[in-house]
């Protein structure tokens, strides 16, 4: 499919960008363009037969390669030639905004390529005009909206929320705001915003009387004509989970680019996990019963609603009693189990994902109750949708709309709760790989409650079903995809086809400008207290208080203890995660360096990735220990159990590659430009004393090494 005409178009576009922006052509960037173009060339043109090899390209390209230009220059001409939509998914909303407002306009202006693009966000980023109308009506004493998750988001104080809602409706009416949260001029409290937005369960879609003014649908309609749709991983996966084409273009008509694609497996797992908080779900069921009692006389004119309105209160009562029984049983399971009672959130994980036999029939009964509840609510919602288009004597359309929102929200929560109890209604014996199932005793301000969770341990089957087998083409790129110099970890977790195109392209950085050192220490992290004391003793000699440094910890407890031990030495130069927001810490750090002072950041995993501190902002990265996963992670433990049950070594197959990847990511905070220099110091002797250490060491960039 890669015709000479297309090849020339790609070459000319790249040459134009290089010339117009006075860039130096990079070998890695050119290699990346070629690999993506050759992979997408596998896609058949109209009338051609399918290629045997999948159009899947997974590329590791280090920071500074220029990944954005590379995949844009290669993919845009091919997508246009194949009449496919290019869907670019970034890891965060911030990167999404940068791509739309900076990167794509620059590429279009400088490349000679002619394309259109649009930004896709989920419903939760837009105000719901119907909700806003209802909330303002509530302020006038009219009917209440039932919060969807009162346990997750408290209802905001009316005195705080109403002025914001009034300002929103006024700005919409004047055409001064498009309904996008990110374009509102002031910050909006999370609970205030949550009340004024909606999700697919509560949205009546094209039947909504406010559809012509709907901010979400206006934005969505713009997607229909765009050559490129820019979104984030969460929305792309949500769309795929709904079958594809719900918000974005259909997978079969799309070429996906997942930037920062190493997040893809974990993001997929979170979309297919389920949970239920017992006490708060009981409370929600009771609130729902009161709501339906209010609905009965209001909706009396809709005959087809009478049967579910009469039947559902009994179903709600049954479900409530079922959850109370489950609550007692879960409490007894905790009492019988050997759990760590030193934690505020005690966890009870079921080995191999196997549900206790005494819980299975209880879960089955609850699942049956929620299945009846969801079925009745679905019938009510369908009839209310029809009612939005019909006229009923004595029933205002706004009333129908209010009840549609309430019933839709109830249905969404009933379905999500049903998903959890279905997972506990089976033993889990025949699952391969198994699912992780665990319970948590939650303590919130002295209020105790139980939460049940279930999650796949691998996203391979999920992504195979909704992405790899359906998408026209997929490009995955990141600075860190390989682990131990292999793509095996990514293939295991993501299910990406083995006959896809996997490449590591050359980095533009001269790693000889930086040093990786392991200083002498008398202990290893296995002795946590001794290791913490060693860090307190050695860090004052390791860190230069006059320069910009980043110290990364795997444990919050250790970070706090080390901070307390060295704070007298470094004083105000220390900035610790938790004392301020991440953005505020980075701002203060840069401000100190700009003023000619030193600054030291103490951070956890969130500072080991996605933090950009070029030049003097970071001359030294100190890593407290090899970042092995937290040993009590239910997902990690369940996956390890499965691997061990097959006679394999979970530590070498799972723990070591995961730790190697995290160490590469942490080390990557040092060199952010081709001119950067500095030092990475690992305060963990295991990398030179243990057998697995050499494999981890060899997976790091080729820094100069100083190994004591």
Secondary structure, 3 states (H helix, E strand, C coil): CCCHHHHHHHHHHHHHHHHHCCCCCCHHHHHHHHHHHHHHCCCCCCCCCCCCCCCEEEEEECCCCCHHHHHHHHHHHHHHHHCCEEEEEECCHHHHHHHHHHHHHHHHHHHCCCCCEEECCCHHHECCHHHHHHHHHHHCCCCCCCCCCCCCCCCCCHHHHHHHHHHHHHHHHCCCCCCEHHHCCCCCCHHHHHHCCCCCCCCCHHHCCCHHHCHHHHHHHHHCCCCEEEEEHHHHHHHHHCCCCCCCCCHHHEEEEEECHHHHHHHHHHHCCEEEEHHHHHHHHHHHHHHHHHHHHHCCCCHHHHHHHHHHHHHHHHHHHHHHHHHHHHHHHHHHCCCCCCCCCEEEECHHHCCCHHHHHHHHHHHHHHHHHHHHHHHHHHHHHHHCCCCECCECHHHHHHHHHHHHHHHHHHHHHHHHHHHHCCCCCCCCCCEEEEEEEEEECCEEEEEEEEEECCCHHHHHHHHHCCCCEEEEEECCCCECCECHHHHHHHCCCCCCEEEEECCCCCHHHEEEEECCCCCCCCCHHHHHHHHHHHHHHHCCCCCEEEEECCCHHHHHHHHHHHHHHHHHHEEEECCECHHHHHHHHHHHHHCCCCEEEEECHHHCCCCCCCHHHCCEEEECCCCCCCCCCHHHHHHHHHHHHCCCCHHHHHHHHHHHHHHHHHHCCCCCCCCCCEEEEECCCHHHHCHHHHHHHHHCCCCEEEEC
